Amino acid sequence: MALTSRLQIMATRGGLYETHDFRGESADGRYAFILKHVTFRPLWRGNGLVEVALMCFDRVSGSRQCVVERESMTELHHRQLKKIADWEHFTFSFGSGSFVEVSRNRLRGKLHSAEAAAAWDMRLQRPDQSAGNFGYELPWPRHGIRVSDGGMAAEGRLAAGKLALTGSFALTNTHYWGNGYPHEFAAGQCSHFDGESGAGFYGFNTRLSLGRLKSPYLGMACLKLRGRRYAFDSLAGSFRHRLESLDNYRWRVTFLNPEYGLEVLVDGQNPRITPWMAWHADHPSGGRSVVKVTPFAQAELVLFRRRNQERVAVLKTGSMELKTLLPENVPEFSGFAAEA
């Protein structure tokens, strides 16, 4: 079920948190980046804001750098955004002179902060086929997600502070929108497995908040392997998957569909050794959550047939993006960066 990358902030009413992200990994696996584009509108008052962040990671040195800029939207911004139909035609100019552009074939932008500056210019290759797409949308509590990893690539340069990246990058794209992030979640995404060219995975577990009530753990996943798509994304079966552990830096779950099972073991390791970052995500109804991420988690996926437990494939990687949100992580009052 493929969803279009429509710009939701102008297409819906009420409070909204929307993030359209690109994640890239260098050909040698040493470097990675996350480029976040956030549009936010509070539920009760205010015109909302635009926030753009570039995060760069170096696996070898363990260094990481983040540059972020945000600006409240004016009526002029609203009029400009109303003319933009989707995220393949997104542009925004900050009062500081910073800017960001997203098109089908290019990513370009500059950011300035008190600590550092960032700049990027990337040429994109987007295949027309959608074999790597995953998506769903729920009307209540309102949220949706679209993930594209079907052979996307980028060529160019990025710089954030003292960390500069140049060359070719394997690319994935994630678009999330809703009433804020869920109460709790873990999500994994990878398009580079040892010895398995063209394989791709996206999956998550989450608990939703319905006022004071919390849902059971829900989950969905999709594995693309050897020209075939293994789907574990039935909404009716989303609560039947077997979650074994979920903490700040590790995630273990078995996804199930009528024919296959998929064991997922993800270990983000010690954050003092593996580069992690964390940021604050605002909720339209008030409050904030702390989201943590590393692009370099170790992972093993085991695909098996349920009828006889026969293993179909075992996939390993050191480049799984692991993203977690736990309710016990107390956010700061202000600022983008959080304690990883």
VEXDO-65002 format. One record per residue (C-alpha): residue number from 1; residue in one letter; chain; x, y, z. Coordinates in Angstrom, 3 decimals. Each point is the difference from the previous one (the first is absolute). Layout:
! residues N
pt seq NUM type A mol A x X y Y z Z
...
//
This chain:
! residues 340
pt seq 1 type M mol A x 0.000 y 0.000 z 0.000
pt seq 2 type A mol A x 2.018 y 2.956 z -1.257
pt seq 3 type L mol A x -0.837 y 3.473 z 1.244
pt seq 4 type T mol A x 0.782 y 3.244 z -1.768
pt seq 5 type S mol A x 2.424 y 2.455 z 1.607
pt seq 6 type R mol A x -2.631 y 2.731 z 0.257
pt seq 7 type L mol A x 0.886 y 2.988 z 2.176
pt seq 8 type Q mol A x -2.364 y -0.637 z 2.900
pt seq 9 type I mol A x 0.381 y 3.281 z 1.919
pt seq 10 type M mol A x -2.082 y 1.927 z -2.547
pt seq 11 type A mol A x -2.344 y -2.873 z -0.852
pt seq 12 type T mol A x -1.355 y -0.678 z 3.503
pt seq 13 type R mol A x -1.483 y 1.981 z 2.865
pt seq 14 type G mol A x 0.832 y 0.010 z 3.678
pt seq 15 type G mol A x 3.306 y -0.755 z 1.660
pt seq 16 type L mol A x 2.596 y -1.927 z -1.982
pt seq 17 type Y mol A x 3.574 y -1.251 z 0.226
pt seq 18 type E mol A x 1.463 y -0.921 z -3.394
pt seq 19 type T mol A x 3.544 y -1.076 z -0.836
pt seq 20 type H mol A x 1.435 y -0.838 z -3.404
pt seq 21 type D mol A x 3.453 y -1.541 z 0.392
pt seq 22 type F mol A x 2.810 y -1.277 z -2.201
pt seq 23 type R mol A x 2.545 y -2.460 z 1.347
pt seq 24 type G mol A x 3.216 y -0.655 z -1.937
pt seq 25 type E mol A x 2.956 y -2.352 z 0.446
pt seq 26 type S mol A x 3.317 y 0.316 z -1.827
pt seq 27 type A mol A x 1.157 y -2.744 z -2.367
pt seq 28 type D mol A x 2.715 y -1.133 z 2.438
pt seq 29 type G mol A x -2.417 y -0.015 z 2.954
pt seq 30 type R mol A x 2.063 y 2.448 z 2.055
pt seq 31 type Y mol A x -2.260 y 3.052 z -0.169
pt seq 32 type A mol A x -3.723 y 0.561 z 0.344
pt seq 33 type F mol A x -2.314 y 2.977 z 0.128
pt seq 34 type I mol A x -3.595 y 0.811 z 0.895
pt seq 35 type L mol A x -1.636 y 3.045 z -1.551
pt seq 36 type K mol A x -3.244 y 0.915 z 1.815
pt seq 37 type H mol A x -2.687 y 2.362 z -1.275
pt seq 38 type V mol A x -2.680 y 0.654 z 2.634
pt seq 39 type T mol A x -3.229 y 1.986 z -0.273
pt seq 40 type F mol A x -1.879 y 0.482 z 3.255
pt seq 41 type R mol A x -3.285 y 1.603 z 0.991
pt seq 42 type P mol A x -1.251 y 0.144 z 3.622
pt seq 43 type L mol A x -3.526 y -1.089 z 0.735
pt seq 44 type W mol A x -1.210 y 3.113 z 1.788
pt seq 45 type R mol A x 1.745 y 3.131 z -1.241
pt seq 46 type G mol A x 2.831 y 1.212 z -2.192
pt seq 47 type N mol A x 0.898 y -0.271 z -3.680
pt seq 48 type G mol A x 2.469 y -2.823 z 0.521
pt seq 49 type L mol A x 3.631 y -0.259 z -1.033
pt seq 50 type V mol A x 2.458 y -1.570 z -2.408
pt seq 51 type E mol A x 3.071 y -1.796 z 1.371
pt seq 52 type V mol A x 2.863 y -1.418 z -2.066
pt seq 53 type A mol A x 2.890 y -2.033 z 1.422
pt seq 54 type L mol A x 3.052 y -1.655 z -1.556
pt seq 55 type M mol A x 1.623 y -2.752 z 2.093
pt seq 56 type C mol A x 3.266 y -1.582 z -1.148
pt seq 57 type F mol A x 1.707 y -3.096 z 1.457
pt seq 58 type D mol A x 3.490 y -1.508 z -0.313
pt seq 59 type R mol A x 0.106 y -3.701 z 0.914
pt seq 60 type V mol A x 3.812 y -0.180 z 0.302
pt seq 61 type S mol A x 0.713 y 3.033 z 2.187
pt seq 62 type G mol A x -3.373 y -0.111 z 1.778
pt seq 63 type S mol A x -0.484 y 3.705 z -0.663
pt seq 64 type R mol A x -3.389 y 1.496 z -0.782
pt seq 65 type Q mol A x -1.207 y 3.481 z -0.806
pt seq 66 type C mol A x -3.445 y 1.586 z -0.099
pt seq 67 type V mol A x -1.007 y 3.408 z -1.360
pt seq 68 type V mol A x -3.638 y 1.075 z 0.315
pt seq 69 type E mol A x -2.021 y 3.104 z -0.769
pt seq 70 type R mol A x -3.656 y 0.708 z 0.668
pt seq 71 type E mol A x -2.312 y 2.900 z -0.719
pt seq 72 type S mol A x -3.606 y 0.843 z 0.807
pt seq 73 type M mol A x -2.219 y 0.135 z -3.058
pt seq 74 type T mol A x -1.480 y 3.318 z -1.068
pt seq 75 type E mol A x -3.062 y 0.598 z -2.162
pt seq 76 type L mol A x 2.380 y 0.404 z -2.946
pt seq 77 type H mol A x 1.447 y -3.445 z 0.700
pt seq 78 type H mol A x -3.525 y -1.425 z 0.138
pt seq 79 type R mol A x -0.848 y 1.470 z -3.387
pt seq 80 type Q mol A x 3.199 y -1.398 z -1.477
pt seq 81 type L mol A x -0.519 y -3.484 z 1.460
pt seq 82 type K mol A x -3.585 y -0.135 z -1.277
pt seq 83 type K mol A x 1.439 y 0.059 z -3.519
pt seq 84 type I mol A x 2.123 y -3.095 z 0.699
pt seq 85 type A mol A x -1.806 y -3.262 z -0.687
pt seq 86 type D mol A x 2.556 y -2.499 z 1.272
pt seq 87 type W mol A x 3.497 y -0.578 z 1.367
pt seq 88 type E mol A x 1.542 y -0.221 z -3.457
pt seq 89 type H mol A x -0.555 y 3.760 z -0.417
pt seq 90 type F mol A x 0.813 y 1.305 z 3.496
pt seq 91 type T mol A x 1.866 y 3.267 z 0.549
pt seq 92 type F mol A x 0.368 y 2.174 z 3.100
pt seq 93 type S mol A x 2.074 y 3.129 z 0.721
pt seq 94 type F mol A x 1.008 y 1.022 z 3.528
pt seq 95 type G mol A x 0.339 y 3.585 z 1.160
pt seq 96 type S mol A x 3.715 y -0.623 z 0.633
pt seq 97 type G mol A x 0.620 y -0.648 z -3.683
pt seq 98 type S mol A x -0.023 y -3.767 z 0.432
pt seq 99 type F mol A x -2.092 y -2.044 z -2.394
pt seq 100 type V mol A x -1.021 y -3.540 z -0.905
pt seq 101 type E mol A x -1.138 y -1.544 z -3.279
pt seq 102 type V mol A x -1.383 y -3.498 z -0.623
pt seq 103 type S mol A x -0.768 y -1.138 z -3.541
pt seq 104 type R mol A x -0.238 y -3.318 z -1.742
pt seq 105 type N mol A x 3.586 y 0.195 z -1.226
pt seq 106 type R mol A x 1.784 y 2.222 z 2.521
pt seq 107 type L mol A x 0.467 y 0.861 z 3.678
pt seq 108 type R mol A x 1.542 y 3.380 z 0.754
pt seq 109 type G mol A x 0.259 y 2.292 z 2.991
pt seq 110 type K mol A x 1.927 y 2.093 z 2.513
pt seq 111 type L mol A x -0.498 y 0.397 z 3.752
pt seq 112 type H mol A x 1.533 y 2.299 z 2.607
pt seq 113 type S mol A x 0.050 y -0.355 z 3.773
pt seq 114 type A mol A x 1.915 y 1.638 z 2.817
pt seq 115 type E mol A x 2.361 y -3.010 z 0.180
pt seq 116 type A mol A x 0.499 y -1.051 z -3.621
pt seq 117 type A mol A x -1.202 y 0.150 z -3.593
pt seq 118 type A mol A x -1.114 y -2.676 z -2.442
pt seq 119 type A mol A x -0.321 y -0.256 z -3.777
pt seq 120 type W mol A x -0.922 y -2.755 z -2.447
pt seq 121 type D mol A x -0.514 y -0.495 z -3.713
pt seq 122 type M mol A x -1.009 y -3.507 z -1.105
pt seq 123 type R mol A x -1.159 y -1.386 z -3.350
pt seq 124 type L mol A x -2.601 y -2.728 z 0.436
pt seq 125 type Q mol A x -0.832 y -3.135 z -1.934
pt seq 126 type R mol A x -3.578 y -1.147 z 0.629
pt seq 127 type P mol A x -1.095 y -3.140 z -1.863
pt seq 128 type D mol A x -3.578 y 0.038 z -1.237
pt seq 129 type Q mol A x -0.799 y -3.422 z 1.444
pt seq 130 type S mol A x -1.423 y -0.142 z 3.541
pt seq 131 type A mol A x 1.115 y -3.489 z 1.053
pt seq 132 type G mol A x 1.668 y 1.429 z 3.086
pt seq 133 type N mol A x -2.972 y 2.045 z 1.174
pt seq 134 type F mol A x -1.789 y -0.612 z 3.290
pt seq 135 type G mol A x -2.817 y 2.063 z 1.440
pt seq 136 type Y mol A x -3.195 y 0.229 z 1.965
pt seq 137 type E mol A x -2.331 y 2.655 z 1.380
pt seq 138 type L mol A x -2.420 y 0.020 z 2.950
pt seq 139 type P mol A x -2.777 y 2.577 z 0.446
pt seq 140 type W mol A x 0.046 y -0.276 z 3.823
pt seq 141 type P mol A x 2.230 y 0.609 z 1.758
pt seq 142 type R mol A x 1.033 y 1.783 z -3.161
pt seq 143 type H mol A x 3.385 y -1.030 z -1.360
pt seq 144 type G mol A x 1.565 y -1.462 z -3.107
pt seq 145 type I mol A x 3.352 y -1.038 z -1.360
pt seq 146 type R mol A x 1.557 y -0.548 z -3.412
pt seq 147 type V mol A x 3.431 y -1.581 z -0.512
pt seq 148 type S mol A x 1.827 y -0.177 z -3.343
pt seq 149 type D mol A x 3.238 y -1.940 z -0.439
pt seq 150 type G mol A x -0.379 y -1.425 z -3.511
pt seq 151 type G mol A x 3.508 y 0.614 z -1.332
pt seq 152 type M mol A x 0.252 y 3.704 z 0.820
pt seq 153 type A mol A x 3.458 y 1.586 z -0.161
pt seq 154 type A mol A x 1.636 y 3.409 z 0.423
pt seq 155 type E mol A x 3.229 y 1.570 z -1.231
pt seq 156 type G mol A x 1.486 y 3.184 z 1.407
pt seq 157 type R mol A x 1.312 y 1.642 z 3.130
pt seq 158 type L mol A x -1.169 y 0.850 z 3.512
pt seq 159 type A mol A x 1.669 y 1.897 z 2.810
pt seq 160 type A mol A x -1.179 y 0.488 z 3.581
pt seq 161 type G mol A x 2.425 y 1.872 z 2.213
pt seq 162 type K mol A x 3.407 y -1.693 z -0.316
pt seq 163 type L mol A x -1.387 y -3.206 z -1.495
pt seq 164 type A mol A x -0.041 y -0.068 z -3.832
pt seq 165 type L mol A x -1.318 y -2.850 z -2.171
pt seq 166 type T mol A x 0.541 y -0.333 z -3.762
pt seq 167 type G mol A x -0.805 y -2.705 z -2.543
pt seq 168 type S mol A x -2.750 y -2.536 z -0.700
pt seq 169 type F mol A x -2.619 y -0.991 z 2.561
pt seq 170 type A mol A x -2.678 y -2.680 z 0.147
pt seq 171 type L mol A x -3.181 y 1.831 z 0.915
pt seq 172 type T mol A x -3.305 y -0.679 z 1.737
pt seq 173 type N mol A x -2.906 y 2.373 z 0.573
pt seq 174 type T mol A x -2.519 y 0.001 z 2.855
pt seq 175 type H mol A x -3.096 y 2.188 z 0.287
pt seq 176 type Y mol A x -1.899 y -0.008 z 3.326
pt seq 177 type W mol A x -2.936 y 2.159 z 1.061
pt seq 178 type G mol A x -2.577 y 0.006 z 2.768
pt seq 179 type N mol A x -1.036 y 1.308 z 3.404
pt seq 180 type G mol A x 3.594 y -0.220 z 1.180
pt seq 181 type Y mol A x 2.234 y -3.022 z 0.508
pt seq 182 type P mol A x -1.532 y -3.052 z 1.751
pt seq 183 type H mol A x 0.275 y -0.597 z 3.738
pt seq 184 type E mol A x 2.831 y -2.510 z -0.570
pt seq 185 type F mol A x 1.654 y -1.591 z -3.023
pt seq 186 type A mol A x 2.990 y -1.642 z -1.626
pt seq 187 type A mol A x 0.571 y -0.013 z -3.746
pt seq 188 type G mol A x 2.680 y -1.580 z -2.160
pt seq 189 type Q mol A x 0.919 y 0.730 z -3.601
pt seq 190 type C mol A x 2.760 y -1.428 z -2.201
pt seq 191 type S mol A x 0.813 y -0.347 z -3.695
pt seq 192 type H mol A x 3.519 y -1.484 z 0.332
pt seq 193 type F mol A x 0.335 y -3.632 z 1.117
pt seq 194 type D mol A x 3.179 y -2.080 z -0.254
pt seq 195 type G mol A x -0.008 y -1.970 z -3.252
pt seq 196 type E mol A x -3.606 y 0.874 z -0.907
pt seq 197 type S mol A x -0.077 y 2.696 z -2.655
pt seq 198 type G mol A x -3.412 y 1.639 z -0.376
pt seq 199 type A mol A x -1.357 y -1.160 z 3.367
pt seq 200 type G mol A x -1.896 y 2.502 z 2.148
pt seq 201 type F mol A x -1.825 y 0.020 z 3.329
pt seq 202 type Y mol A x -2.258 y 2.329 z 1.928
pt seq 203 type G mol A x -1.885 y -0.877 z 3.186
pt seq 204 type F mol A x -1.244 y 1.440 z 3.263
pt seq 205 type N mol A x -1.693 y -0.658 z 3.323
pt seq 206 type T mol A x -2.034 y 2.703 z 1.682
pt seq 207 type R mol A x -2.447 y 0.782 z 2.769
pt seq 208 type L mol A x -2.600 y 2.671 z -0.691
pt seq 209 type S mol A x -1.437 y 2.378 z 2.579
pt seq 210 type L mol A x -3.775 y 0.461 z 0.079
pt seq 211 type G mol A x -0.389 y 2.561 z 2.750
pt seq 212 type R mol A x 0.961 y -1.822 z 3.193
pt seq 213 type L mol A x -0.331 y -3.367 z -1.704
pt seq 214 type K mol A x 2.952 y -1.675 z -1.712
pt seq 215 type S mol A x -0.367 y -2.519 z -2.787
pt seq 216 type P mol A x 1.738 y -3.381 z 0.030
pt seq 217 type Y mol A x 3.213 y -0.197 z -1.989
pt seq 218 type L mol A x -0.758 y 0.112 z -3.717
pt seq 219 type G mol A x 2.383 y -0.801 z -2.827
pt seq 220 type M mol A x 0.480 y -0.161 z -3.753
pt seq 221 type A mol A x 2.904 y -0.896 z -2.274
pt seq 222 type C mol A x 0.992 y -0.610 z -3.597
pt seq 223 type L mol A x 3.009 y -1.905 z -1.332
pt seq 224 type K mol A x 1.132 y 0.240 z -3.623
pt seq 225 type L mol A x 2.239 y -2.944 z -0.877
pt seq 226 type R mol A x 1.135 y -1.579 z -3.289
pt seq 227 type G mol A x -2.716 y 1.661 z -2.035
pt seq 228 type R mol A x -2.813 y -0.924 z 2.402
pt seq 229 type R mol A x -1.892 y 2.028 z 2.578
pt seq 230 type Y mol A x -0.807 y -1.598 z 3.369
pt seq 231 type A mol A x -2.732 y 2.055 z 1.659
pt seq 232 type F mol A x -0.795 y 0.029 z 3.710
pt seq 233 type D mol A x -2.194 y 3.091 z -0.246
pt seq 234 type S mol A x -3.546 y -1.207 z 0.583
pt seq 235 type L mol A x -1.805 y 2.530 z 2.174
pt seq 236 type A mol A x -2.208 y -2.733 z 1.468
pt seq 237 type G mol A x 3.062 y -2.019 z 1.003
pt seq 238 type S mol A x 2.115 y 2.900 z 1.226
pt seq 239 type F mol A x -0.391 y -1.007 z 3.677
pt seq 240 type R mol A x 0.931 y -3.686 z -0.515
pt seq 241 type H mol A x 3.735 y 0.475 z -0.522
pt seq 242 type R mol A x 2.272 y -1.170 z 2.827
pt seq 243 type L mol A x 1.932 y 2.885 z 1.518
pt seq 244 type E mol A x 2.757 y -1.317 z 2.278
pt seq 245 type S mol A x 1.922 y 3.150 z 0.935
pt seq 246 type L mol A x 0.020 y 3.732 z -0.701
pt seq 247 type D mol A x 2.320 y 2.449 z 1.717
pt seq 248 type N mol A x 1.991 y 3.096 z -0.954
pt seq 249 type Y mol A x 2.652 y -1.905 z -1.945
pt seq 250 type R mol A x -1.393 y -3.467 z -0.771
pt seq 251 type W mol A x -3.065 y -1.526 z -1.648
pt seq 252 type R mol A x -1.042 y -3.630 z -0.428
pt seq 253 type V mol A x -3.239 y -1.191 z -1.585
pt seq 254 type T mol A x -1.461 y -2.809 z -2.135
pt seq 255 type F mol A x -2.396 y 1.139 z -2.707
pt seq 256 type L mol A x -2.598 y -2.508 z -1.200
pt seq 257 type N mol A x -2.260 y -0.406 z -3.010
pt seq 258 type P mol A x -2.006 y -3.132 z -0.915
pt seq 259 type E mol A x 2.922 y -1.622 z -1.853
pt seq 260 type Y mol A x 3.246 y 1.523 z 1.258
pt seq 261 type G mol A x 1.696 y 1.273 z 3.125
pt seq 262 type L mol A x 2.782 y 2.574 z 0.209
pt seq 263 type E mol A x 2.258 y 0.187 z 3.049
pt seq 264 type V mol A x 1.583 y 3.441 z 0.392
pt seq 265 type L mol A x 2.891 y 0.553 z 2.425
pt seq 266 type V mol A x 1.423 y 3.538 z 0.054
pt seq 267 type D mol A x 2.779 y 1.150 z 2.322
pt seq 268 type G mol A x 1.049 y 3.649 z -0.001
pt seq 269 type Q mol A x 2.821 y -0.853 z 2.417
pt seq 270 type N mol A x 1.571 y 2.373 z 2.477
pt seq 271 type P mol A x -0.745 y 3.656 z -0.900
pt seq 272 type R mol A x 3.493 y 0.936 z 1.187
pt seq 273 type I mol A x 1.402 y -2.168 z -2.821
pt seq 274 type T mol A x -2.641 y 0.059 z -2.743
pt seq 275 type P mol A x -0.988 y 3.531 z -1.086
pt seq 276 type W mol A x -3.540 y 0.868 z 1.091
pt seq 277 type M mol A x -1.958 y 3.241 z -0.117
pt seq 278 type A mol A x -3.254 y 1.092 z 1.625
pt seq 279 type W mol A x -2.439 y 2.826 z -0.592
pt seq 280 type H mol A x -3.225 y 1.430 z 1.364
pt seq 281 type A mol A x -3.246 y -0.444 z -1.931
pt seq 282 type D mol A x -2.849 y 2.374 z 0.888
pt seq 283 type H mol A x -3.575 y -1.216 z 0.474
pt seq 284 type P mol A x -2.830 y 2.125 z -1.442
pt seq 285 type S mol A x -2.001 y -0.358 z 3.223
pt seq 286 type G mol A x 3.004 y 1.049 z 2.133
pt seq 287 type G mol A x 3.071 y -1.691 z 1.413
pt seq 288 type R mol A x 2.997 y -1.575 z -1.704
pt seq 289 type S mol A x 1.583 y -3.414 z -0.506
pt seq 290 type V mol A x 3.633 y -1.080 z -0.280
pt seq 291 type V mol A x 0.837 y -1.986 z -3.148
pt seq 292 type K mol A x 3.341 y -1.849 z -0.196
pt seq 293 type V mol A x 1.675 y -1.330 z -3.143
pt seq 294 type T mol A x 3.103 y -1.713 z -1.332
pt seq 295 type P mol A x 0.619 y -0.984 z -3.630
pt seq 296 type F mol A x 2.540 y -2.639 z 1.039
pt seq 297 type A mol A x -1.865 y -2.612 z 2.055
pt seq 298 type Q mol A x 0.960 y -3.662 z -0.337
pt seq 299 type A mol A x -2.908 y -2.179 z -1.133
pt seq 300 type E mol A x -0.922 y -3.539 z -0.949
pt seq 301 type L mol A x -3.238 y -0.923 z -1.784
pt seq 302 type V mol A x -1.166 y -3.611 z -0.283
pt seq 303 type L mol A x -2.800 y -0.795 z -2.456
pt seq 304 type F mol A x -1.690 y -3.382 z 0.554
pt seq 305 type R mol A x -3.039 y -2.010 z -1.055
pt seq 306 type R mol A x -2.472 y -0.329 z 2.831
pt seq 307 type R mol A x -1.271 y -3.484 z -0.900
pt seq 308 type N mol A x 3.339 y -1.733 z 0.607
pt seq 309 type Q mol A x 2.321 y 2.749 z 1.371
pt seq 310 type E mol A x 2.219 y -0.396 z -3.085
pt seq 311 type R mol A x 2.402 y 2.901 z -0.423
pt seq 312 type V mol A x -0.385 y 1.766 z -3.338
pt seq 313 type A mol A x 2.706 y 2.639 z 0.484
pt seq 314 type V mol A x 2.264 y 1.554 z 2.626
pt seq 315 type L mol A x 0.996 y 3.623 z -0.585
pt seq 316 type K mol A x 2.671 y 1.910 z 1.914
pt seq 317 type T mol A x 1.030 y 3.642 z -0.035
pt seq 318 type G mol A x 1.893 y 2.627 z 1.936
pt seq 319 type S mol A x -2.010 y 2.793 z -1.609
pt seq 320 type M mol A x -3.487 y -0.286 z 1.444
pt seq 321 type E mol A x -1.516 y 3.343 z 0.932
pt seq 322 type L mol A x -1.547 y -0.459 z 3.437
pt seq 323 type K mol A x -2.335 y 2.692 z 1.294
pt seq 324 type T mol A x -1.574 y -0.150 z 3.470
pt seq 325 type L mol A x -2.350 y 2.043 z 2.160
pt seq 326 type L mol A x -0.616 y -0.961 z 3.634
pt seq 327 type P mol A x -2.413 y 1.928 z 2.249
pt seq 328 type E mol A x 2.390 y -0.050 z 2.962
pt seq 329 type N mol A x 2.516 y 2.222 z -1.841
pt seq 330 type V mol A x -0.754 y 3.459 z 1.394
pt seq 331 type P mol A x 0.266 y 2.783 z -2.606
pt seq 332 type E mol A x 1.657 y 3.383 z 0.471
pt seq 333 type F mol A x -2.216 y 3.076 z 0.031
pt seq 334 type S mol A x 1.519 y 1.421 z -3.188
pt seq 335 type G mol A x 2.574 y -0.706 z -2.686
pt seq 336 type F mol A x 0.274 y -2.644 z -2.707
pt seq 337 type A mol A x 2.807 y -2.266 z 1.257
pt seq 338 type A mol A x -0.589 y -2.476 z 2.831
pt seq 339 type E mol A x 2.175 y -2.357 z 2.007
pt seq 340 type A mol A x 0.707 y -3.139 z -2.048
//
